[in-house]
């Protein structure tokens, strides 16, 4: 995948013009962060103008917001605020992971962990700020989940060991978001029913992950670093993800060996 740089000032102006809420949100995120974001677009002719992602370079702390399409004026403000908020948390010292090797599976694990760590706070933030389409991302999350398990309402896929780990982490994230948005997890959620029926151990495993998060707490940077170490050791992910956090101008590596 190749990327093209978007001109910063034009992009920021365009994002600000999407909604008044986003405009004032942008005023409030720290100047340090604003200076440190590069805007990229995927060279993807079939790009979806409702998809975005963020990334942080662990070598220098450079943040990226990556759009799937050039047509950024159409993106819902909640999606943009969501991605910014991932970077705000990283910039404030919350931990994040990167894949050790750039393979599809390692990337999926890394991104599922990052989402699991941050999504509760992000969805609470979006809800409190009154962003209306807070479920947009949830739909993307469900699509990824369906793709991972080959969901078609019939037969479950046989998963490889790493496939099961990806699935469990993705599902824990899905569960976490759904719980944050609404208490009634199993109501009108066909994919949850399917998983409960066909992947019972994954369903239970995801609940165990979330219970551990709750018991240990995951609201502070320190708690998140502890939880991240726990996840890496529990799922034997030491060769799959690296952990980092930002302190001042530096990106610090988290040592997973002493767990
Ligand atoms: Zn997210």
py3Dmol code that shows the C-alpha trace and the ligand (Angstrom):
import py3Dmol

protein = """\
ATOM      1  CA  UNK A   1       0.000   0.000   0.000  1.00  0.00           C
ATOM      2  CA  UNK A   2       1.349   3.409  -0.916  1.00  0.00           C
ATOM      3  CA  UNK A   3       0.302   6.731   0.548  1.00  0.00           C
ATOM      4  CA  UNK A   4       0.204  10.314  -0.589  1.00  0.00           C
ATOM      5  CA  UNK A   5       0.699  13.271   1.738  1.00  0.00           C
ATOM      6  CA  UNK A   6      -2.230  15.629   2.009  1.00  0.00           C
ATOM      7  CA  UNK A   7      -1.386  19.320   2.389  1.00  0.00           C
ATOM      8  CA  UNK A   8      -1.744  19.990   6.093  1.00  0.00           C
ATOM      9  CA  UNK A   9      -3.449  23.390   6.139  1.00  0.00           C
ATOM     10  CA  UNK A  10      -5.993  22.464   3.466  1.00  0.00           C
ATOM     11  CA  UNK A  11      -6.777  19.197   5.189  1.00  0.00           C
ATOM     12  CA  UNK A  12      -7.230  20.795   8.598  1.00  0.00           C
ATOM     13  CA  UNK A  13      -9.512  23.458   7.098  1.00  0.00           C
ATOM     14  CA  UNK A  14     -11.563  20.797   5.383  1.00  0.00           C
ATOM     15  CA  UNK A  15     -11.870  18.727   8.563  1.00  0.00           C
ATOM     16  CA  UNK A  16     -12.853  21.795  10.598  1.00  0.00           C
ATOM     17  CA  UNK A  17     -15.597  22.631   8.120  1.00  0.00           C
ATOM     18  CA  UNK A  18     -17.275  19.238   8.526  1.00  0.00           C
ATOM     19  CA  UNK A  19     -19.024  20.227  11.745  1.00  0.00           C
ATOM     20  CA  UNK A  20     -18.957  22.915  14.404  1.00  0.00           C
ATOM     21  CA  UNK A  21     -18.370  20.211  17.010  1.00  0.00           C
ATOM     22  CA  UNK A  22     -15.272  18.992  15.203  1.00  0.00           C
ATOM     23  CA  UNK A  23     -14.085  22.547  14.740  1.00  0.00           C
ATOM     24  CA  UNK A  24     -14.154  23.261  18.464  1.00  0.00           C
ATOM     25  CA  UNK A  25     -12.740  19.823  19.247  1.00  0.00           C
ATOM     26  CA  UNK A  26      -9.772  20.612  17.030  1.00  0.00           C
ATOM     27  CA  UNK A  27      -9.226  23.884  18.924  1.00  0.00           C
ATOM     28  CA  UNK A  28      -8.953  21.914  22.145  1.00  0.00           C
ATOM     29  CA  UNK A  29      -6.492  19.188  21.249  1.00  0.00           C
ATOM     30  CA  UNK A  30      -3.017  20.174  22.261  1.00  0.00           C
ATOM     31  CA  UNK A  31      -0.893  22.253  19.911  1.00  0.00           C
ATOM     32  CA  UNK A  32       1.945  19.762  20.353  1.00  0.00           C
ATOM     33  CA  UNK A  33      -0.256  17.053  18.923  1.00  0.00           C
ATOM     34  CA  UNK A  34      -1.521  19.181  16.026  1.00  0.00           C
ATOM     35  CA  UNK A  35       2.026  19.998  14.993  1.00  0.00           C
ATOM     36  CA  UNK A  36       2.937  16.345  15.062  1.00  0.00           C
ATOM     37  CA  UNK A  37       0.270  14.868  12.786  1.00  0.00           C
ATOM     38  CA  UNK A  38       0.815  14.057   9.129  1.00  0.00           C
ATOM     39  CA  UNK A  39      -2.251  13.546   6.967  1.00  0.00           C
ATOM     40  CA  UNK A  40      -2.015  10.784   4.405  1.00  0.00           C
ATOM     41  CA  UNK A  41      -4.407   9.264   1.922  1.00  0.00           C
ATOM     42  CA  UNK A  42      -4.200   5.713   0.627  1.00  0.00           C
ATOM     43  CA  UNK A  43      -3.715   5.445  -3.109  1.00  0.00           C
ATOM     44  CA  UNK A  44      -6.807   3.385  -3.384  1.00  0.00           C
ATOM     45  CA  UNK A  45      -9.192   4.081  -6.272  1.00  0.00           C
ATOM     46  CA  UNK A  46     -11.989   2.170  -4.558  1.00  0.00           C
ATOM     47  CA  UNK A  47     -11.468   3.990  -1.250  1.00  0.00           C
ATOM     48  CA  UNK A  48     -14.289   4.200   1.236  1.00  0.00           C
ATOM     49  CA  UNK A  49     -14.838   7.762   2.368  1.00  0.00           C
ATOM     50  CA  UNK A  50     -16.029   6.619   5.804  1.00  0.00           C
ATOM     51  CA  UNK A  51     -12.855   4.768   6.758  1.00  0.00           C
ATOM     52  CA  UNK A  52      -9.889   6.172   8.605  1.00  0.00           C
ATOM     53  CA  UNK A  53      -7.057   4.906  10.730  1.00  0.00           C
ATOM     54  CA  UNK A  54      -4.230   6.314  12.752  1.00  0.00           C
ATOM     55  CA  UNK A  55      -0.642   5.224  13.322  1.00  0.00           C
ATOM     56  CA  UNK A  56       2.342   6.322  15.364  1.00  0.00           C
ATOM     57  CA  UNK A  57       5.934   5.740  14.340  1.00  0.00           C
ATOM     58  CA  UNK A  58       7.658   4.167  17.363  1.00  0.00           C
ATOM     59  CA  UNK A  59      11.047   5.488  16.197  1.00  0.00           C
ATOM     60  CA  UNK A  60      10.204   9.169  16.466  1.00  0.00           C
ATOM     61  CA  UNK A  61       6.659   9.535  17.812  1.00  0.00           C
ATOM     62  CA  UNK A  62       5.371  10.946  14.523  1.00  0.00           C
ATOM     63  CA  UNK A  63       1.578  10.513  14.308  1.00  0.00           C
ATOM     64  CA  UNK A  64      -0.357   9.815  11.128  1.00  0.00           C
ATOM     65  CA  UNK A  65      -4.016  10.094  10.249  1.00  0.00           C
ATOM     66  CA  UNK A  66      -4.695   7.969   7.216  1.00  0.00           C
ATOM     67  CA  UNK A  67      -7.763   8.394   5.038  1.00  0.00           C
ATOM     68  CA  UNK A  68      -9.037   5.635   2.801  1.00  0.00           C
ATOM     69  CA  UNK A  69     -10.268   8.074   0.172  1.00  0.00           C
ATOM     70  CA  UNK A  70      -9.572  11.602  -1.015  1.00  0.00           C
ATOM     71  CA  UNK A  71     -13.153  12.529  -0.340  1.00  0.00           C
ATOM     72  CA  UNK A  72     -12.647  13.633   3.249  1.00  0.00           C
ATOM     73  CA  UNK A  73     -15.442  16.211   3.327  1.00  0.00           C
ATOM     74  CA  UNK A  74     -17.974  13.370   3.541  1.00  0.00           C
ATOM     75  CA  UNK A  75     -16.568  11.626   6.613  1.00  0.00           C
ATOM     76  CA  UNK A  76     -18.754  11.673   9.689  1.00  0.00           C
ATOM     77  CA  UNK A  77     -17.378  13.921  12.430  1.00  0.00           C
ATOM     78  CA  UNK A  78     -17.580  11.128  15.031  1.00  0.00           C
ATOM     79  CA  UNK A  79     -15.205   8.992  12.974  1.00  0.00           C
ATOM     80  CA  UNK A  80     -12.656  11.770  12.738  1.00  0.00           C
ATOM     81  CA  UNK A  81     -12.919  12.650  16.431  1.00  0.00           C
ATOM     82  CA  UNK A  82     -12.522   8.944  17.207  1.00  0.00           C
ATOM     83  CA  UNK A  83      -9.205   8.689  15.347  1.00  0.00           C
ATOM     84  CA  UNK A  84      -7.910  11.977  16.753  1.00  0.00           C
ATOM     85  CA  UNK A  85      -8.770  10.730  20.216  1.00  0.00           C
ATOM     86  CA  UNK A  86      -6.582   7.616  19.756  1.00  0.00           C
ATOM     87  CA  UNK A  87      -3.687   9.981  19.052  1.00  0.00           C
ATOM     88  CA  UNK A  88      -4.591  12.298  21.937  1.00  0.00           C
ATOM     89  CA  UNK A  89      -4.343   9.325  24.311  1.00  0.00           C
ATOM     90  CA  UNK A  90      -1.021   8.198  22.850  1.00  0.00           C
ATOM     91  CA  UNK A  91       0.304  11.711  23.031  1.00  0.00           C
ATOM     92  CA  UNK A  92      -0.718  11.827  26.699  1.00  0.00           C
ATOM     93  CA  UNK A  93       1.391   8.768  27.474  1.00  0.00           C
ATOM     94  CA  UNK A  94      -1.094   5.909  27.156  1.00  0.00           C
ATOM     95  CA  UNK A  95       0.636   2.784  25.808  1.00  0.00           C
ATOM     96  CA  UNK A  96       0.274   1.429  22.286  1.00  0.00           C
ATOM     97  CA  UNK A  97       1.644  -1.504  20.335  1.00  0.00           C
ATOM     98  CA  UNK A  98       3.167  -2.023  16.901  1.00  0.00           C
ATOM     99  CA  UNK A  99       3.649  -5.340  15.103  1.00  0.00           C
ATOM    100  CA  UNK A 100       7.118  -6.898  15.398  1.00  0.00           C
ATOM    101  CA  UNK A 101       6.879  -8.032  11.781  1.00  0.00           C
ATOM    102  CA  UNK A 102       4.647  -6.296   9.246  1.00  0.00           C
ATOM    103  CA  UNK A 103       2.420  -9.240   8.410  1.00  0.00           C
ATOM    104  CA  UNK A 104      -1.316  -9.053   8.137  1.00  0.00           C
ATOM    105  CA  UNK A 105      -1.888 -11.227  11.197  1.00  0.00           C
ATOM    106  CA  UNK A 106       0.607  -9.396  13.411  1.00  0.00           C
ATOM    107  CA  UNK A 107      -0.930  -6.091  12.360  1.00  0.00           C
ATOM    108  CA  UNK A 108      -4.414  -7.343  13.230  1.00  0.00           C
ATOM    109  CA  UNK A 109      -3.293  -8.434  16.698  1.00  0.00           C
ATOM    110  CA  UNK A 110      -1.538  -5.150  17.348  1.00  0.00           C
ATOM    111  CA  UNK A 111      -4.498  -3.102  16.223  1.00  0.00           C
ATOM    112  CA  UNK A 112      -6.986  -5.228  18.209  1.00  0.00           C
ATOM    113  CA  UNK A 113      -4.912  -4.667  21.375  1.00  0.00           C
ATOM    114  CA  UNK A 114      -4.700  -0.922  20.764  1.00  0.00           C
ATOM    115  CA  UNK A 115      -8.428  -0.760  20.271  1.00  0.00           C
ATOM    116  CA  UNK A 116      -9.153  -2.857  23.308  1.00  0.00           C
ATOM    117  CA  UNK A 117      -6.984  -0.582  25.455  1.00  0.00           C
ATOM    118  CA  UNK A 118      -8.531   2.671  24.269  1.00  0.00           C
ATOM    119  CA  UNK A 119     -12.048   2.133  22.961  1.00  0.00           C
ATOM    120  CA  UNK A 120     -13.924   2.254  26.257  1.00  0.00           C
ATOM    121  CA  UNK A 121     -12.594   5.716  26.985  1.00  0.00           C
ATOM    122  CA  UNK A 122     -13.029   6.853  23.398  1.00  0.00           C
ATOM    123  CA  UNK A 123     -16.663   5.762  23.180  1.00  0.00           C
ATOM    124  CA  UNK A 124     -17.406   7.329  26.553  1.00  0.00           C
ATOM    125  CA  UNK A 125     -15.806  10.526  25.307  1.00  0.00           C
ATOM    126  CA  UNK A 126     -17.828  10.509  22.065  1.00  0.00           C
ATOM    127  CA  UNK A 127     -21.044   9.828  23.967  1.00  0.00           C
ATOM    128  CA  UNK A 128     -20.373  12.587  26.489  1.00  0.00           C
ATOM    129  CA  UNK A 129     -19.575  15.065  23.740  1.00  0.00           C
ATOM    130  CA  UNK A 130     -22.811  14.207  21.971  1.00  0.00           C
ATOM    131  CA  UNK A 131     -21.367  12.790  18.774  1.00  0.00           C
ATOM    132  CA  UNK A 132     -24.375  11.167  17.239  1.00  0.00           C
ATOM    133  CA  UNK A 133     -23.020   8.444  14.989  1.00  0.00           C
ATOM    134  CA  UNK A 134     -20.955   6.814  17.686  1.00  0.00           C
ATOM    135  CA  UNK A 135     -21.929   3.464  16.238  1.00  0.00           C
ATOM    136  CA  UNK A 136     -20.273   4.024  12.863  1.00  0.00           C
ATOM    137  CA  UNK A 137     -17.036   2.498  13.987  1.00  0.00           C
ATOM    138  CA  UNK A 138     -18.856  -0.313  15.610  1.00  0.00           C
ATOM    139  CA  UNK A 139     -20.167  -1.346  12.193  1.00  0.00           C
ATOM    140  CA  UNK A 140     -16.623  -1.492  10.814  1.00  0.00           C
ATOM    141  CA  UNK A 141     -15.638  -3.538  13.829  1.00  0.00           C
ATOM    142  CA  UNK A 142     -18.441  -6.016  13.122  1.00  0.00           C
ATOM    143  CA  UNK A 143     -17.422  -6.280   9.467  1.00  0.00           C
ATOM    144  CA  UNK A 144     -13.819  -7.098  10.455  1.00  0.00           C
ATOM    145  CA  UNK A 145     -15.083  -9.656  12.910  1.00  0.00           C
ATOM    146  CA  UNK A 146     -17.332 -11.285  10.307  1.00  0.00           C
ATOM    147  CA  UNK A 147     -14.450 -11.432   7.861  1.00  0.00           C
ATOM    148  CA  UNK A 148     -12.181 -13.049  10.464  1.00  0.00           C
ATOM    149  CA  UNK A 149     -14.579 -15.861  11.252  1.00  0.00           C
ATOM    150  CA  UNK A 150     -16.145 -16.183   7.807  1.00  0.00           C
ATOM    151  CA  UNK A 151     -19.546 -15.331   9.260  1.00  0.00           C
ATOM    152  CA  UNK A 152     -22.402 -16.176   6.943  1.00  0.00           C
ATOM    153  CA  UNK A 153     -24.961 -17.365   9.428  1.00  0.00           C
ATOM    154  CA  UNK A 154     -24.120 -21.025   8.787  1.00  0.00           C
ATOM    155  CA  UNK A 155     -20.874 -22.780   9.437  1.00  0.00           C
ATOM    156  CA  UNK A 156     -18.057 -21.481  11.604  1.00  0.00           C
ATOM    157  CA  UNK A 157     -14.495 -21.521  10.288  1.00  0.00           C
ATOM    158  CA  UNK A 158     -11.805 -23.679  11.810  1.00  0.00           C
ATOM    159  CA  UNK A 159      -9.304 -21.171  13.147  1.00  0.00           C
ATOM    160  CA  UNK A 160      -5.529 -21.451  13.352  1.00  0.00           C
ATOM    161  CA  UNK A 161      -3.957 -20.758  16.768  1.00  0.00           C
ATOM    162  CA  UNK A 162      -3.062 -17.203  15.754  1.00  0.00           C
ATOM    163  CA  UNK A 163      -6.471 -16.813  14.110  1.00  0.00           C
ATOM    164  CA  UNK A 164      -8.082 -17.695  17.442  1.00  0.00           C
ATOM    165  CA  UNK A 165      -6.001 -15.093  19.253  1.00  0.00           C
ATOM    166  CA  UNK A 166      -6.978 -12.411  16.734  1.00  0.00           C
ATOM    167  CA  UNK A 167     -10.604 -13.417  17.004  1.00  0.00           C
ATOM    168  CA  UNK A 168     -10.613 -13.377  20.802  1.00  0.00           C
ATOM    169  CA  UNK A 169      -9.038  -9.911  20.965  1.00  0.00           C
ATOM    170  CA  UNK A 170     -11.322  -8.505  18.256  1.00  0.00           C
ATOM    171  CA  UNK A 171     -14.309  -9.970  19.977  1.00  0.00           C
ATOM    172  CA  UNK A 172     -13.291  -8.592  23.363  1.00  0.00           C
ATOM    173  CA  UNK A 173     -13.065  -5.162  21.711  1.00  0.00           C
ATOM    174  CA  UNK A 174     -16.464  -5.639  20.077  1.00  0.00           C
ATOM    175  CA  UNK A 175     -17.929  -6.659  23.423  1.00  0.00           C
ATOM    176  CA  UNK A 176     -16.304  -3.736  25.187  1.00  0.00           C
ATOM    177  CA  UNK A 177     -17.682  -1.178  22.720  1.00  0.00           C
ATOM    178  CA  UNK A 178     -21.132  -2.685  22.715  1.00  0.00           C
ATOM    179  CA  UNK A 179     -21.192  -2.679  26.518  1.00  0.00           C
ATOM    180  CA  UNK A 180     -20.091   0.935  26.547  1.00  0.00           C
ATOM    181  CA  UNK A 181     -22.836   1.918  24.118  1.00  0.00           C
ATOM    182  CA  UNK A 182     -25.597  -0.254  25.537  1.00  0.00           C
ATOM    183  CA  UNK A 183     -26.085  -2.757  28.341  1.00  0.00           C
ATOM    184  CA  UNK A 184     -28.038  -5.233  26.255  1.00  0.00           C
ATOM    185  CA  UNK A 185     -25.223  -7.041  24.526  1.00  0.00           C
ATOM    186  CA  UNK A 186     -27.179 -10.007  23.229  1.00  0.00           C
ATOM    187  CA  UNK A 187     -30.240  -8.080  22.067  1.00  0.00           C
ATOM    188  CA  UNK A 188     -30.516  -8.009  18.289  1.00  0.00           C
ATOM    189  CA  UNK A 189     -26.896  -8.978  17.876  1.00  0.00           C
ATOM    190  CA  UNK A 190     -26.876 -11.968  15.493  1.00  0.00           C
ATOM    191  CA  UNK A 191     -23.113 -12.139  15.424  1.00  0.00           C
ATOM    192  CA  UNK A 192     -22.988 -12.423  19.230  1.00  0.00           C
ATOM    193  CA  UNK A 193     -25.518 -15.253  19.087  1.00  0.00           C
ATOM    194  CA  UNK A 194     -23.517 -16.980  16.365  1.00  0.00           C
ATOM    195  CA  UNK A 195     -20.295 -16.709  18.363  1.00  0.00           C
ATOM    196  CA  UNK A 196     -21.959 -17.782  21.574  1.00  0.00           C
ATOM    197  CA  UNK A 197     -23.290 -20.860  19.818  1.00  0.00           C
ATOM    198  CA  UNK A 198     -20.320 -21.869  17.668  1.00  0.00           C
ATOM    199  CA  UNK A 199     -17.284 -20.445  19.451  1.00  0.00           C
ATOM    200  CA  UNK A 200     -18.250 -20.799  23.059  1.00  0.00           C
ATOM    201  CA  UNK A 201     -14.687 -20.770  24.374  1.00  0.00           C
ATOM    202  CA  UNK A 202     -13.956 -17.544  22.488  1.00  0.00           C
ATOM    203  CA  UNK A 203     -17.079 -15.960  23.891  1.00  0.00           C
ATOM    204  CA  UNK A 204     -16.031 -16.934  27.439  1.00  0.00           C
ATOM    205  CA  UNK A 205     -12.412 -15.931  26.768  1.00  0.00           C
ATOM    206  CA  UNK A 206     -13.447 -12.450  25.656  1.00  0.00           C
ATOM    207  CA  UNK A 207     -15.539 -12.051  28.788  1.00  0.00           C
ATOM    208  CA  UNK A 208     -12.562 -13.153  30.907  1.00  0.00           C
ATOM    209  CA  UNK A 209     -10.339 -10.544  29.247  1.00  0.00           C
ATOM    210  CA  UNK A 210     -12.867  -7.822  29.984  1.00  0.00           C
ATOM    211  CA  UNK A 211     -13.369  -8.972  33.562  1.00  0.00           C
ATOM    212  CA  UNK A 212      -9.622  -8.801  34.100  1.00  0.00           C
ATOM    213  CA  UNK A 213      -9.595  -5.311  32.636  1.00  0.00           C
ATOM    214  CA  UNK A 214     -12.306  -4.311  35.036  1.00  0.00           C
ATOM    215  CA  UNK A 215     -10.673  -5.895  38.094  1.00  0.00           C
ATOM    216  CA  UNK A 216      -7.233  -4.442  37.418  1.00  0.00           C
ATOM    217  CA  UNK A 217      -8.614  -1.137  36.132  1.00  0.00           C
ATOM    218  CA  UNK A 218      -7.642   0.280  32.766  1.00  0.00           C
ATOM    219  CA  UNK A 219      -8.307   3.984  33.225  1.00  0.00           C
ATOM    220  CA  UNK A 220      -4.778   5.242  33.870  1.00  0.00           C
ATOM    221  CA  UNK A 221      -1.569   4.958  31.846  1.00  0.00           C
ATOM    222  CA  UNK A 222       0.052   2.769  34.500  1.00  0.00           C
ATOM    223  CA  UNK A 223      -2.936   0.432  34.652  1.00  0.00           C
ATOM    224  CA  UNK A 224      -2.944   0.163  30.865  1.00  0.00           C
ATOM    225  CA  UNK A 225       0.757  -0.694  30.768  1.00  0.00           C
ATOM    226  CA  UNK A 226       0.153  -3.434  33.370  1.00  0.00           C
ATOM    227  CA  UNK A 227      -2.820  -4.743  31.451  1.00  0.00           C
ATOM    228  CA  UNK A 228      -0.842  -4.729  28.201  1.00  0.00           C
ATOM    229  CA  UNK A 229       1.934  -6.776  29.848  1.00  0.00           C
ATOM    230  CA  UNK A 230      -0.704  -9.153  31.121  1.00  0.00           C
ATOM    231  CA  UNK A 231      -2.262  -9.616  27.654  1.00  0.00           C
ATOM    232  CA  UNK A 232       1.139 -10.152  26.019  1.00  0.00           C
ATOM    233  CA  UNK A 233       2.085 -12.816  28.539  1.00  0.00           C
ATOM    234  CA  UNK A 234      -1.341 -14.463  28.629  1.00  0.00           C
ATOM    235  CA  UNK A 235      -1.510 -14.868  24.851  1.00  0.00           C
ATOM    236  CA  UNK A 236       2.244 -15.412  24.277  1.00  0.00           C
ATOM    237  CA  UNK A 237       2.507 -12.334  22.060  1.00  0.00           C
ATOM    238  CA  UNK A 238       6.074 -11.347  22.879  1.00  0.00           C
ATOM    239  CA  UNK A 239       7.281 -12.107  19.324  1.00  0.00           C
ATOM    240  CA  UNK A 240       4.229 -10.489  17.770  1.00  0.00           C
ATOM    241  CA  UNK A 241       3.864  -7.015  19.280  1.00  0.00           C
ATOM    242  CA  UNK A 242       6.161  -4.348  20.663  1.00  0.00           C
ATOM    243  CA  UNK A 243       4.857  -1.966  23.318  1.00  0.00           C
ATOM    244  CA  UNK A 244       5.585   1.757  23.602  1.00  0.00           C
ATOM    245  CA  UNK A 245       4.529   4.907  25.367  1.00  0.00           C
ATOM    246  CA  UNK A 246       5.370   8.551  24.777  1.00  0.00           C
ATOM    247  CA  UNK A 247       7.070  10.618  27.440  1.00  0.00           C
ATOM    248  CA  UNK A 248       7.875  14.194  26.453  1.00  0.00           C
ATOM    249  CA  UNK A 249       9.597  13.997  23.077  1.00  0.00           C
ATOM    250  CA  UNK A 250      10.628  10.383  23.494  1.00  0.00           C
ATOM    251  CA  UNK A 251       9.018   7.074  22.677  1.00  0.00           C
ATOM    252  CA  UNK A 252       9.869   4.585  25.418  1.00  0.00           C
ATOM    253  CA  UNK A 253       9.830   0.813  24.807  1.00  0.00           C
ATOM    254  CA  UNK A 254       7.925  -1.344  27.232  1.00  0.00           C
ATOM    255  CA  UNK A 255       9.876  -4.365  28.385  1.00  0.00           C
ATOM    256  CA  UNK A 256       7.704  -7.459  28.237  1.00  0.00           C
ATOM    257  CA  UNK A 257      10.455  -9.835  29.360  1.00  0.00           C
ATOM    258  CA  UNK A 258      10.136  -9.349  33.076  1.00  0.00           C
ATOM    259  CA  UNK A 259       6.546 -10.568  33.250  1.00  0.00           C
TER     260      UNK A 259
END
"""
ligand_1 = """\
1
ZN
Zn -10.616 3.071 17.298
"""
view = py3Dmol.view(width=600, height=400)
view.addModel(protein, "pdb")
view.setStyle({"model": 0}, {"cartoon": {"style": "trace"}})
view.addModel(ligand_1, "xyz")
view.setStyle({"model": 1}, {"stick": {}})
view.zoomTo()
view.show()
